[in-house]
Amino acid sequence: MDIISILIGMSWMSAFVALLLAFFLLTVKTNNKVANRLFAAYLLLFAIDNSGLFISESFIKEHLNLEFFRWTTSALILPVFYLYIVSVCFADFRLKPKYLLHAIPFIVQNLVFARLYFVIDAEKMDFYNHHNQMPEFYSLLTMGAIQVVFYSIAVFLVLKKYRAIYQENYANPRTSLSKWLIQISVVLFTLYYLSIAKNSLRYANYELLWIWANVILQFSLLVIICWFVLKALNYPELFRGVDSKLQLAKDILPKKNENSITIKDNQNDVITSQISTLKYYMKEKEPFLDPSLTILELSNQIEIPVRDLSVLINHHMDQHFFDFVNEYRIEKAMSILKNPLKSDLTVLEILYEVGFNSKSSFNTSFKKYTNLTPTAYRNAS
């Protein structure tokens, strides 16, 4: 089997898996319909873009307008992926007319190719046979490279915002998806940047290297897409979004001006009193034992407005809500591990008892606060 056959086989396989998974995402019953549909759209666009490697030459020559249009659909792939990331991060995400702005590159590319749609077949064929040297195709590759840079920045800004909001408002480590989405975004955009480098080989005298680069990228992208979707299906708890309307503590704080006094004595007294009340409530009522505790739920329990509580913990106590709650969980776990009357409890039983629901998260947090594993701490006590 020659390299071209391998490339065609890989592209067929990639497109088939993408279409199969897209069909599943569009038909499966779920509460996360928007995110599923967006990812299905991403997979469909990927399959369309990938089909150029295995569509027969005769079909292409008979439908050149369709082929030119297929080229331009590549301008929709990253915008749809970006919207998918946003929809997964934020549970209140809804598709709105303003998101049509992401289709501007696609519209621009079609305007660039507009003249080709109406010329005679001979001119279309001449363009197709020499498209690598045509300005329209240059503009397509350039637009693609610009999109990779733009959307890689945009995606990581969204993930940064999500992580900050999550840490300030949620305390369940199992539902945090920032690490997972960062991993998949890093891998995918690495492949997209490598694809930019691969495209430059079109214009160098390295045809064999260009073909092998396509084979490697095809295989890598197939593996990544399967990993992404299978992870989403097998671990749906990773895909729980936060409310995008939640504000960070730094955004809630009042803006200072030149004539304002930073904090008055009575304000300091109020803050000190609130901190004491909060710490007493955490010790006595132990709300942290609820693994799904959020800052909104805690504010309702302690009767402090959620905005004030967010500023109190994240600004005045200089802790994320995530770390603030887990500190009490770890202290509770430490007391249990030191208690000889509870030596029969396993580490797994203890982590569930103190409010964790993941062994890996418990071990990571415990070691962060004690520099020891739970087992080592128990043995040393």
C-alpha positions as YAML, in Angstrom:
chain: A
units: angstrom
residues:
- id: 1
  name: MET
  ca: [0.00, 0.00, 0.00]
- id: 2
  name: ASP
  ca: [1.46, 3.37, -1.01]
- id: 3
  name: ILE
  ca: [1.40, 6.57, 1.05]
- id: 4
  name: ILE
  ca: [-1.47, 8.10, -0.94]
- id: 5
  name: SER
  ca: [-3.63, 5.06, -0.21]
- id: 6
  name: ILE
  ca: [-2.80, 5.35, 3.50]
- id: 7
  name: LEU
  ca: [-3.76, 9.02, 3.43]
- id: 8
  name: ILE
  ca: [-7.04, 8.32, 1.65]
- id: 9
  name: GLY
  ca: [-7.84, 5.48, 4.05]
- id: 10
  name: MET
  ca: [-7.11, 7.65, 7.08]
- id: 11
  name: SER
  ca: [-9.24, 10.51, 5.75]
- id: 12
  name: TRP
  ca: [-12.14, 8.12, 5.06]
- id: 13
  name: MET
  ca: [-11.87, 6.75, 8.59]
- id: 14
  name: SER
  ca: [-11.65, 10.21, 10.17]
- id: 15
  name: ALA
  ca: [-14.68, 11.48, 8.26]
- id: 16
  name: PHE
  ca: [-16.69, 8.32, 9.02]
- id: 17
  name: VAL
  ca: [-16.02, 8.48, 12.77]
- id: 18
  name: ALA
  ca: [-16.77, 12.21, 12.81]
- id: 19
  name: LEU
  ca: [-20.11, 11.68, 11.04]
- id: 20
  name: LEU
  ca: [-21.00, 8.73, 13.25]
- id: 21
  name: LEU
  ca: [-20.31, 10.68, 16.42]
- id: 22
  name: ALA
  ca: [-22.12, 13.72, 15.05]
- id: 23
  name: PHE
  ca: [-25.20, 11.59, 14.38]
- id: 24
  name: PHE
  ca: [-25.07, 10.21, 17.91]
- id: 25
  name: LEU
  ca: [-24.74, 13.67, 19.46]
- id: 26
  name: LEU
  ca: [-27.69, 14.96, 17.46]
- id: 27
  name: THR
  ca: [-29.95, 12.05, 18.45]
- id: 28
  name: VAL
  ca: [-28.96, 11.25, 22.04]
- id: 29
  name: LYS
  ca: [-31.29, 12.48, 24.78]
- id: 30
  name: THR
  ca: [-29.55, 15.00, 27.02]
- id: 31
  name: ASN
  ca: [-30.10, 18.25, 28.86]
- id: 32
  name: ASN
  ca: [-27.01, 19.71, 27.19]
- id: 33
  name: LYS
  ca: [-28.54, 19.92, 23.71]
- id: 34
  name: VAL
  ca: [-26.90, 23.17, 22.58]
- id: 35
  name: ALA
  ca: [-23.38, 21.97, 23.40]
- id: 36
  name: ASN
  ca: [-24.03, 18.60, 21.74]
- id: 37
  name: ARG
  ca: [-25.36, 20.25, 18.60]
- id: 38
  name: LEU
  ca: [-22.42, 22.62, 18.41]
- id: 39
  name: PHE
  ca: [-19.94, 19.80, 18.74]
- id: 40
  name: ALA
  ca: [-21.87, 17.80, 16.16]
- id: 41
  name: ALA
  ca: [-21.63, 20.83, 13.85]
- id: 42
  name: TYR
  ca: [-17.88, 20.94, 14.49]
- id: 43
  name: LEU
  ca: [-17.59, 17.26, 13.55]
- id: 44
  name: LEU
  ca: [-19.71, 17.73, 10.41]
- id: 45
  name: LEU
  ca: [-17.59, 20.68, 9.29]
- id: 46
  name: PHE
  ca: [-14.46, 18.66, 9.98]
- id: 47
  name: ALA
  ca: [-15.82, 15.79, 7.86]
- id: 48
  name: ILE
  ca: [-16.68, 18.20, 5.02]
- id: 49
  name: ASP
  ca: [-13.22, 19.75, 5.15]
- id: 50
  name: ASN
  ca: [-11.60, 16.33, 5.30]
- id: 51
  name: SER
  ca: [-13.60, 14.93, 2.39]
- id: 52
  name: GLY
  ca: [-11.39, 16.74, -0.11]
- id: 53
  name: LEU
  ca: [-8.76, 14.05, 0.41]
- id: 54
  name: PHE
  ca: [-10.94, 11.20, -0.80]
- id: 55
  name: ILE
  ca: [-13.60, 12.69, -3.11]
- id: 56
  name: SER
  ca: [-13.03, 11.43, -6.62]
- id: 57
  name: GLU
  ca: [-11.42, 13.80, -9.10]
- id: 58
  name: SER
  ca: [-14.20, 13.20, -11.60]
- id: 59
  name: PHE
  ca: [-16.88, 14.25, -9.09]
- id: 60
  name: ILE
  ca: [-14.97, 17.40, -8.23]
- id: 61
  name: LYS
  ca: [-14.57, 18.41, -11.88]
- id: 62
  name: GLU
  ca: [-18.28, 17.96, -12.44]
- id: 63
  name: HIS
  ca: [-19.16, 20.08, -9.38]
- id: 64
  name: LEU
  ca: [-16.44, 22.73, -9.16]
- id: 65
  name: ASN
  ca: [-18.73, 25.32, -7.55]
- id: 66
  name: LEU
  ca: [-19.49, 22.82, -4.79]
- id: 67
  name: GLU
  ca: [-15.77, 22.19, -4.34]
- id: 68
  name: PHE
  ca: [-14.98, 25.90, -4.07]
- id: 69
  name: PHE
  ca: [-17.78, 26.31, -1.54]
- id: 70
  name: ARG
  ca: [-16.42, 23.32, 0.41]
- id: 71
  name: TRP
  ca: [-13.09, 25.11, 0.72]
- id: 72
  name: THR
  ca: [-14.77, 28.14, 2.31]
- id: 73
  name: THR
  ca: [-16.58, 26.05, 4.96]
- id: 74
  name: SER
  ca: [-13.21, 25.64, 6.69]
- id: 75
  name: ALA
  ca: [-13.72, 29.22, 7.92]
- id: 76
  name: LEU
  ca: [-16.59, 27.98, 10.13]
- id: 77
  name: ILE
  ca: [-14.73, 25.20, 11.95]
- id: 78
  name: LEU
  ca: [-12.94, 27.20, 14.64]
- id: 79
  name: PRO
  ca: [-15.85, 29.59, 15.31]
- id: 80
  name: VAL
  ca: [-18.09, 26.59, 15.99]
- id: 81
  name: PHE
  ca: [-15.43, 25.03, 18.25]
- id: 82
  name: TYR
  ca: [-15.16, 28.31, 20.17]
- id: 83
  name: LEU
  ca: [-18.93, 28.45, 20.67]
- id: 84
  name: TYR
  ca: [-18.86, 24.84, 21.81]
- id: 85
  name: ILE
  ca: [-16.27, 25.68, 24.48]
- id: 86
  name: VAL
  ca: [-18.40, 28.62, 25.67]
- id: 87
  name: SER
  ca: [-21.54, 26.46, 25.78]
- id: 88
  name: VAL
  ca: [-19.81, 23.80, 27.88]
- id: 89
  name: CYS
  ca: [-18.30, 26.30, 30.31]
- id: 90
  name: PHE
  ca: [-21.44, 28.32, 30.90]
- id: 91
  name: ALA
  ca: [-24.70, 26.53, 31.66]
- id: 92
  name: ASP
  ca: [-26.81, 29.56, 30.71]
- id: 93
  name: PHE
  ca: [-25.33, 29.81, 27.20]
- id: 94
  name: ARG
  ca: [-27.88, 30.38, 24.44]
- id: 95
  name: LEU
  ca: [-27.32, 30.91, 20.74]
- id: 96
  name: LYS
  ca: [-27.95, 34.57, 19.91]
- id: 97
  name: PRO
  ca: [-27.91, 36.64, 16.70]
- id: 98
  name: LYS
  ca: [-24.68, 38.33, 17.79]
- id: 99
  name: TYR
  ca: [-22.82, 35.05, 17.33]
- id: 100
  name: LEU
  ca: [-23.42, 35.34, 13.59]
- id: 101
  name: LEU
  ca: [-20.46, 37.74, 13.62]
- id: 102
  name: HIS
  ca: [-18.26, 34.64, 13.79]
- id: 103
  name: ALA
  ca: [-19.47, 33.79, 10.27]
- id: 104
  name: ILE
  ca: [-17.89, 36.94, 8.79]
- id: 105
  name: PRO
  ca: [-14.69, 35.12, 7.63]
- id: 106
  name: PHE
  ca: [-16.88, 32.53, 5.89]
- id: 107
  name: ILE
  ca: [-18.89, 35.26, 4.15]
- id: 108
  name: VAL
  ca: [-15.71, 37.12, 3.17]
- id: 109
  name: GLN
  ca: [-14.20, 33.99, 1.67]
- id: 110
  name: ASN
  ca: [-17.32, 33.37, -0.38]
- id: 111
  name: LEU
  ca: [-17.18, 36.95, -1.63]
- id: 112
  name: VAL
  ca: [-13.56, 36.36, -2.63]
- id: 113
  name: PHE
  ca: [-14.58, 33.23, -4.52]
- id: 114
  name: ALA
  ca: [-17.76, 34.83, -5.90]
- id: 115
  name: ARG
  ca: [-16.35, 35.49, -9.37]
- id: 116
  name: LEU
  ca: [-15.47, 31.81, -9.77]
- id: 117
  name: TYR
  ca: [-19.04, 30.69, -9.21]
- id: 118
  name: PHE
  ca: [-20.20, 32.43, -12.40]
- id: 119
  name: VAL
  ca: [-17.35, 32.00, -14.89]
- id: 120
  name: ILE
  ca: [-17.39, 29.38, -17.63]
- id: 121
  name: ASP
  ca: [-16.34, 25.81, -16.86]
- id: 122
  name: ALA
  ca: [-13.02, 26.16, -18.68]
- id: 123
  name: GLU
  ca: [-11.97, 29.03, -16.40]
- id: 124
  name: LYS
  ca: [-13.11, 27.14, -13.32]
- id: 125
  name: MET
  ca: [-11.05, 24.13, -14.37]
- id: 126
  name: ASP
  ca: [-8.01, 26.29, -15.04]
- id: 127
  name: PHE
  ca: [-8.34, 27.84, -11.57]
- id: 128
  name: TYR
  ca: [-8.76, 24.42, -9.95]
- id: 129
  name: ASN
  ca: [-5.71, 22.97, -11.70]
- id: 130
  name: HIS
  ca: [-3.54, 25.88, -10.52]
- id: 131
  name: HIS
  ca: [-5.33, 26.84, -7.30]
- id: 132
  name: ASN
  ca: [-2.18, 26.64, -5.17]
- id: 133
  name: GLN
  ca: [-0.81, 29.64, -7.07]
- id: 134
  name: MET
  ca: [-4.05, 31.65, -7.09]
- id: 135
  name: PRO
  ca: [-4.59, 34.70, -4.83]
- id: 136
  name: GLU
  ca: [-8.01, 33.44, -3.76]
- id: 137
  name: PHE
  ca: [-6.44, 30.29, -2.36]
- id: 138
  name: TYR
  ca: [-3.69, 32.32, -0.69]
- id: 139
  name: SER
  ca: [-6.37, 34.38, 1.02]
- id: 140
  name: LEU
  ca: [-8.09, 31.19, 2.21]
- id: 141
  name: LEU
  ca: [-4.89, 29.86, 3.81]
- id: 142
  name: THR
  ca: [-4.08, 33.27, 5.30]
- id: 143
  name: MET
  ca: [-7.57, 33.60, 6.77]
- id: 144
  name: GLY
  ca: [-7.25, 30.13, 8.25]
- id: 145
  name: ALA
  ca: [-3.94, 30.99, 9.92]
- id: 146
  name: ILE
  ca: [-5.38, 34.22, 11.34]
- id: 147
  name: GLN
  ca: [-8.37, 32.31, 12.71]
- id: 148
  name: VAL
  ca: [-6.12, 29.78, 14.45]
- id: 149
  name: VAL
  ca: [-4.28, 32.58, 16.26]
- id: 150
  name: PHE
  ca: [-7.44, 34.54, 17.07]
- id: 151
  name: TYR
  ca: [-9.53, 31.61, 18.33]
- id: 152
  name: SER
  ca: [-6.69, 30.02, 20.27]
- id: 153
  name: ILE
  ca: [-6.46, 33.26, 22.27]
- id: 154
  name: ALA
  ca: [-10.26, 33.57, 22.55]
- id: 155
  name: VAL
  ca: [-10.71, 29.98, 23.77]
- id: 156
  name: PHE
  ca: [-8.08, 30.30, 26.49]
- id: 157
  name: LEU
  ca: [-9.53, 33.62, 27.66]
- id: 158
  name: VAL
  ca: [-12.92, 31.88, 28.05]
- id: 159
  name: LEU
  ca: [-11.30, 29.02, 29.98]
- id: 160
  name: LYS
  ca: [-9.44, 31.49, 32.19]
- id: 161
  name: LYS
  ca: [-12.70, 33.27, 33.02]
- id: 162
  name: TYR
  ca: [-14.49, 29.97, 33.65]
- id: 163
  name: ARG
  ca: [-11.79, 28.75, 36.03]
- id: 164
  name: ALA
  ca: [-11.77, 32.02, 37.98]
- id: 165
  name: ILE
  ca: [-15.59, 32.04, 38.34]
- id: 166
  name: TYR
  ca: [-15.62, 28.37, 39.30]
- id: 167
  name: GLN
  ca: [-13.00, 28.73, 42.03]
- id: 168
  name: GLU
  ca: [-14.79, 31.72, 43.52]
- id: 169
  name: ASN
  ca: [-18.28, 30.19, 43.55]
- id: 170
  name: TYR
  ca: [-18.10, 26.37, 43.60]
- id: 171
  name: ALA
  ca: [-16.54, 23.81, 45.92]
- id: 172
  name: ASN
  ca: [-17.06, 20.44, 44.24]
- id: 173
  name: PRO
  ca: [-13.71, 19.43, 42.69]
- id: 174
  name: ARG
  ca: [-15.26, 16.62, 40.64]
- id: 175
  name: THR
  ca: [-17.29, 18.99, 38.50]
- id: 176
  name: SER
  ca: [-14.37, 21.21, 37.56]
- id: 177
  name: LEU
  ca: [-13.75, 20.83, 33.82]
- id: 178
  name: SER
  ca: [-11.19, 23.57, 33.28]
- id: 179
  name: LYS
  ca: [-8.22, 21.17, 33.27]
- id: 180
  name: TRP
  ca: [-9.94, 18.85, 30.81]
- id: 181
  name: LEU
  ca: [-10.94, 21.62, 28.41]
- id: 182
  name: ILE
  ca: [-7.49, 23.19, 28.65]
- id: 183
  name: GLN
  ca: [-5.91, 19.85, 27.76]
- id: 184
  name: ILE
  ca: [-8.12, 19.26, 24.73]
- id: 185
  name: SER
  ca: [-7.76, 22.85, 23.55]
- id: 186
  name: VAL
  ca: [-3.97, 22.72, 23.84]
- id: 187
  name: VAL
  ca: [-3.86, 19.50, 21.83]
- id: 188
  name: LEU
  ca: [-6.28, 20.66, 19.13]
- id: 189
  name: PHE
  ca: [-4.67, 24.06, 18.64]
- id: 190
  name: THR
  ca: [-1.24, 22.43, 18.58]
- id: 191
  name: LEU
  ca: [-2.52, 20.36, 15.66]
- id: 192
  name: TYR
  ca: [-3.94, 23.46, 13.99]
- id: 193
  name: TYR
  ca: [-0.62, 25.29, 14.31]
- id: 194
  name: LEU
  ca: [1.14, 22.23, 12.90]
- id: 195
  name: SER
  ca: [-1.38, 22.29, 10.06]
- id: 196
  name: ILE
  ca: [-0.30, 25.85, 9.27]
- id: 197
  name: ALA
  ca: [3.28, 24.62, 9.08]
- id: 198
  name: LYS
  ca: [2.15, 21.69, 6.92]
- id: 199
  name: ASN
  ca: [0.40, 24.01, 4.48]
- id: 200
  name: SER
  ca: [3.66, 25.85, 3.92]
- id: 201
  name: LEU
  ca: [5.04, 22.60, 2.49]
- id: 202
  name: ARG
  ca: [2.64, 23.03, -0.44]
- id: 203
  name: TYR
  ca: [4.99, 25.65, -1.77]
- id: 204
  name: ALA
  ca: [8.23, 23.80, -1.09]
- id: 205
  name: ASN
  ca: [9.75, 20.98, -3.08]
- id: 206
  name: TYR
  ca: [8.89, 18.38, -0.42]
- id: 207
  name: GLU
  ca: [5.82, 16.61, -1.77]
- id: 208
  name: LEU
  ca: [6.53, 13.35, 0.06]
- id: 209
  name: LEU
  ca: [6.99, 15.20, 3.35]
- id: 210
  name: TRP
  ca: [3.72, 17.07, 2.75]
- id: 211
  name: ILE
  ca: [1.86, 13.79, 2.20]
- id: 212
  name: TRP
  ca: [3.32, 12.18, 5.34]
- id: 213
  name: ALA
  ca: [2.52, 15.31, 7.33]
- id: 214
  name: ASN
  ca: [-1.10, 14.92, 6.21]
- id: 215
  name: VAL
  ca: [-1.11, 11.26, 7.26]
- id: 216
  name: ILE
  ca: [0.25, 12.06, 10.73]
- id: 217
  name: LEU
  ca: [-2.16, 14.94, 11.25]
- id: 218
  name: GLN
  ca: [-5.09, 12.83, 10.05]
- id: 219
  name: PHE
  ca: [-4.28, 10.08, 12.51]
- id: 220
  name: SER
  ca: [-3.67, 12.51, 15.38]
- id: 221
  name: LEU
  ca: [-6.92, 14.38, 14.78]
- id: 222
  name: LEU
  ca: [-8.89, 11.14, 14.59]
- id: 223
  name: VAL
  ca: [-7.48, 10.01, 17.94]
- id: 224
  name: ILE
  ca: [-8.17, 13.39, 19.54]
- id: 225
  name: ILE
  ca: [-11.76, 13.60, 18.33]
- id: 226
  name: CYS
  ca: [-12.50, 10.08, 19.56]
- id: 227
  name: TRP
  ca: [-10.89, 10.88, 22.91]
- id: 228
  name: PHE
  ca: [-12.84, 14.10, 23.23]
- id: 229
  name: VAL
  ca: [-16.24, 12.64, 22.49]
- id: 230
  name: LEU
  ca: [-15.75, 9.40, 24.41]
- id: 231
  name: LYS
  ca: [-14.63, 11.42, 27.42]
- id: 232
  name: ALA
  ca: [-17.75, 13.54, 27.16]
- id: 233
  name: LEU
  ca: [-19.97, 10.45, 26.95]
- id: 234
  name: ASN
  ca: [-18.28, 8.45, 29.70]
- id: 235
  name: TYR
  ca: [-17.77, 11.34, 32.12]
- id: 236
  name: PRO
  ca: [-20.76, 13.68, 31.74]
- id: 237
  name: GLU
  ca: [-20.03, 15.19, 35.16]
- id: 238
  name: LEU
  ca: [-17.07, 16.95, 33.57]
- id: 239
  name: PHE
  ca: [-19.46, 19.00, 31.48]
- id: 240
  name: ARG
  ca: [-21.32, 21.00, 34.06]
- id: 241
  name: GLY
  ca: [-21.26, 24.69, 33.30]
- id: 242
  name: VAL
  ca: [-21.32, 27.74, 35.53]
- id: 243
  name: ASP
  ca: [-23.53, 30.81, 35.30]
- id: 244
  name: SER
  ca: [-21.79, 33.33, 33.05]
- id: 245
  name: LYS
  ca: [-23.58, 36.17, 34.86]
- id: 246
  name: LEU
  ca: [-21.59, 35.45, 38.01]
- id: 247
  name: GLN
  ca: [-19.05, 38.19, 38.67]
- id: 248
  name: LEU
  ca: [-15.51, 37.91, 39.96]
- id: 249
  name: ALA
  ca: [-14.81, 39.52, 43.31]
- id: 250
  name: LYS
  ca: [-12.44, 42.04, 41.72]
- id: 251
  name: ASP
  ca: [-15.29, 43.19, 39.47]
- id: 252
  name: ILE
  ca: [-17.71, 43.56, 42.38]
- id: 253
  name: LEU
  ca: [-15.42, 45.76, 44.47]
- id: 254
  name: PRO
  ca: [-16.31, 49.45, 44.23]
- id: 255
  name: LYS
  ca: [-13.99, 51.55, 42.13]
- id: 256
  name: LYS
  ca: [-11.77, 53.90, 44.04]
- id: 257
  name: ASN
  ca: [-11.46, 57.56, 43.19]
- id: 258
  name: GLU
  ca: [-9.05, 60.21, 44.29]
- id: 259
  name: ASN
  ca: [-11.38, 61.68, 46.96]
- id: 260
  name: SER
  ca: [-12.57, 58.39, 48.47]
- id: 261
  name: ILE
  ca: [-11.30, 56.92, 51.72]
- id: 262
  name: THR
  ca: [-10.32, 53.30, 51.16]
- id: 263
  name: ILE
  ca: [-12.06, 51.62, 54.12]
- id: 264
  name: LYS
  ca: [-13.51, 53.30, 57.17]
- id: 265
  name: ASP
  ca: [-13.12, 51.97, 60.69]
- id: 266
  name: ASN
  ca: [-16.76, 50.90, 60.90]
- id: 267
  name: GLN
  ca: [-16.40, 49.03, 57.60]
- id: 268
  name: ASN
  ca: [-13.40, 47.21, 59.05]
- id: 269
  name: ASP
  ca: [-15.50, 46.27, 62.07]
- id: 270
  name: VAL
  ca: [-18.27, 44.92, 59.84]
- id: 271
  name: ILE
  ca: [-15.79, 42.88, 57.79]
- id: 272
  name: THR
  ca: [-14.12, 41.49, 60.92]
- id: 273
  name: SER
  ca: [-17.52, 40.58, 62.34]
- id: 274
  name: GLN
  ca: [-18.60, 38.86, 59.11]
- id: 275
  name: ILE
  ca: [-15.38, 36.85, 58.96]
- id: 276
  name: SER
  ca: [-15.84, 35.71, 62.57]
- id: 277
  name: THR
  ca: [-19.46, 34.78, 61.89]
- id: 278
  name: LEU
  ca: [-18.49, 32.87, 58.76]
- id: 279
  name: LYS
  ca: [-15.69, 30.93, 60.47]
- id: 280
  name: TYR
  ca: [-17.95, 30.09, 63.42]
- id: 281
  name: TYR
  ca: [-20.69, 28.88, 61.10]
- id: 282
  name: MET
  ca: [-18.26, 26.72, 59.11]
- id: 283
  name: LYS
  ca: [-16.95, 25.13, 62.32]
- id: 284
  name: GLU
  ca: [-20.29, 24.60, 64.04]
- id: 285
  name: LYS
  ca: [-22.68, 23.79, 61.17]
- id: 286
  name: GLU
  ca: [-20.15, 22.18, 58.81]
- id: 287
  name: PRO
  ca: [-21.90, 23.11, 55.53]
- id: 288
  name: PHE
  ca: [-18.76, 21.94, 53.69]
- id: 289
  name: LEU
  ca: [-19.91, 18.34, 54.21]
- id: 290
  name: ASP
  ca: [-22.24, 18.92, 51.27]
- id: 291
  name: PRO
  ca: [-20.10, 17.96, 48.23]
- id: 292
  name: SER
  ca: [-22.09, 20.24, 45.93]
- id: 293
  name: LEU
  ca: [-21.93, 23.35, 48.13]
- id: 294
  name: THR
  ca: [-21.84, 26.65, 46.20]
- id: 295
  name: ILE
  ca: [-21.25, 30.18, 47.41]
- id: 296
  name: LEU
  ca: [-24.91, 31.00, 46.66]
- id: 297
  name: GLU
  ca: [-26.11, 28.18, 48.92]
- id: 298
  name: LEU
  ca: [-23.72, 29.23, 51.69]
- id: 299
  name: SER
  ca: [-24.86, 32.86, 51.43]
- id: 300
  name: ASN
  ca: [-28.48, 31.75, 51.87]
- id: 301
  name: GLN
  ca: [-27.54, 29.71, 54.93]
- id: 302
  name: ILE
  ca: [-25.49, 32.40, 56.63]
- id: 303
  name: GLU
  ca: [-27.74, 35.26, 55.45]
- id: 304
  name: ILE
  ca: [-24.97, 37.33, 53.90]
- id: 305
  name: PRO
  ca: [-25.67, 38.58, 50.33]
- id: 306
  name: VAL
  ca: [-23.79, 36.48, 47.81]
- id: 307
  name: ARG
  ca: [-21.93, 39.52, 46.42]
- id: 308
  name: ASP
  ca: [-20.74, 40.49, 49.91]
- id: 309
  name: LEU
  ca: [-19.79, 36.91, 50.71]
- id: 310
  name: SER
  ca: [-17.81, 36.62, 47.48]
- id: 311
  name: VAL
  ca: [-15.87, 39.80, 48.25]
- id: 312
  name: LEU
  ca: [-15.40, 38.70, 51.86]
- id: 313
  name: ILE
  ca: [-13.84, 35.33, 50.96]
- id: 314
  name: ASN
  ca: [-12.07, 36.10, 47.71]
- id: 315
  name: HIS
  ca: [-10.82, 39.59, 48.58]
- id: 316
  name: HIS
  ca: [-10.69, 40.17, 52.34]
- id: 317
  name: MET
  ca: [-9.76, 36.60, 53.24]
- id: 318
  name: ASP
  ca: [-7.65, 36.26, 50.09]
- id: 319
  name: GLN
  ca: [-8.91, 32.76, 49.24]
- id: 320
  name: HIS
  ca: [-10.92, 31.26, 46.44]
- id: 321
  name: PHE
  ca: [-14.21, 29.79, 47.64]
- id: 322
  name: PHE
  ca: [-12.95, 26.45, 46.27]
- id: 323
  name: ASP
  ca: [-9.86, 26.52, 48.54]
- id: 324
  name: PHE
  ca: [-11.76, 28.05, 51.46]
- id: 325
  name: VAL
  ca: [-14.23, 25.16, 51.62]
- id: 326
  name: ASN
  ca: [-11.66, 22.45, 50.97]
- id: 327
  name: GLU
  ca: [-9.53, 23.72, 53.85]
- id: 328
  name: TYR
  ca: [-12.34, 22.90, 56.28]
- id: 329
  name: ARG
  ca: [-12.83, 19.53, 54.61]
- id: 330
  name: ILE
  ca: [-9.15, 18.69, 55.03]
- id: 331
  name: GLU
  ca: [-9.15, 19.83, 58.68]
- id: 332
  name: LYS
  ca: [-12.13, 17.55, 59.29]
- id: 333
  name: ALA
  ca: [-10.35, 14.68, 57.54]
- id: 334
  name: MET
  ca: [-7.20, 15.28, 59.60]
- id: 335
  name: SER
  ca: [-9.15, 15.06, 62.85]
- id: 336
  name: ILE
  ca: [-10.74, 11.78, 61.73]
- id: 337
  name: LEU
  ca: [-7.39, 10.33, 60.64]
- id: 338
  name: LYS
  ca: [-5.88, 11.18, 64.04]
- id: 339
  name: ASN
  ca: [-8.81, 9.74, 65.98]
- id: 340
  name: PRO
  ca: [-7.95, 6.18, 67.15]
- id: 341
  name: LEU
  ca: [-11.66, 5.44, 67.57]
- id: 342
  name: LYS
  ca: [-12.10, 5.84, 63.81]
- id: 343
  name: SER
  ca: [-9.05, 3.88, 62.71]
- id: 344
  name: ASP
  ca: [-11.33, 1.32, 61.08]
- id: 345
  name: LEU
  ca: [-12.53, 3.88, 58.51]
- id: 346
  name: THR
  ca: [-10.84, 3.66, 55.14]
- id: 347
  name: VAL
  ca: [-9.49, 6.72, 53.36]
- id: 348
  name: LEU
  ca: [-12.28, 6.33, 50.80]
- id: 349
  name: GLU
  ca: [-14.93, 6.38, 53.54]
- id: 350
  name: ILE
  ca: [-13.35, 9.44, 55.12]
- id: 351
  name: LEU
  ca: [-13.17, 11.48, 51.92]
- id: 352
  name: TYR
  ca: [-16.88, 10.92, 51.30]
- id: 353
  name: GLU
  ca: [-17.68, 11.76, 54.92]
- id: 354
  name: VAL
  ca: [-15.93, 15.16, 54.76]
- id: 355
  name: GLY
  ca: [-17.52, 16.30, 51.49]
- id: 356
  name: PHE
  ca: [-15.22, 15.09, 48.72]
- id: 357
  name: ASN
  ca: [-16.48, 12.78, 46.00]
- id: 358
  name: SER
  ca: [-13.23, 12.00, 44.21]
- id: 359
  name: LYS
  ca: [-10.22, 10.17, 45.64]
- id: 360
  name: SER
  ca: [-7.77, 11.94, 43.34]
- id: 361
  name: SER
  ca: [-9.14, 15.37, 44.31]
- id: 362
  name: PHE
  ca: [-9.01, 14.47, 48.00]
- id: 363
  name: ASN
  ca: [-5.42, 13.25, 47.79]
- id: 364
  name: THR
  ca: [-4.33, 16.33, 45.84]
- id: 365
  name: SER
  ca: [-5.99, 18.74, 48.30]
- id: 366
  name: PHE
  ca: [-4.76, 16.83, 51.36]
- id: 367
  name: LYS
  ca: [-1.18, 16.85, 50.16]
- id: 368
  name: LYS
  ca: [-1.46, 20.55, 49.32]
- id: 369
  name: TYR
  ca: [-2.34, 21.39, 52.95]
- id: 370
  name: THR
  ca: [-0.22, 18.81, 54.80]
- id: 371
  name: ASN
  ca: [2.56, 17.80, 52.37]
- id: 372
  name: LEU
  ca: [1.57, 14.22, 53.19]
- id: 373
  name: THR
  ca: [-0.78, 11.66, 51.72]
- id: 374
  name: PRO
  ca: [-3.78, 10.73, 53.92]
- id: 375
  name: THR
  ca: [-2.25, 7.32, 54.65]
- id: 376
  name: ALA
  ca: [1.12, 8.80, 55.55]
- id: 377
  name: TYR
  ca: [-0.58, 11.38, 57.79]
- id: 378
  name: ARG
  ca: [-2.52, 8.65, 59.62]
- id: 379
  name: ASN
  ca: [0.63, 6.59, 60.15]
- id: 380
  name: ALA
  ca: [2.52, 9.61, 61.46]
- id: 381
  name: SER
  ca: [-0.25, 10.57, 63.91]
...
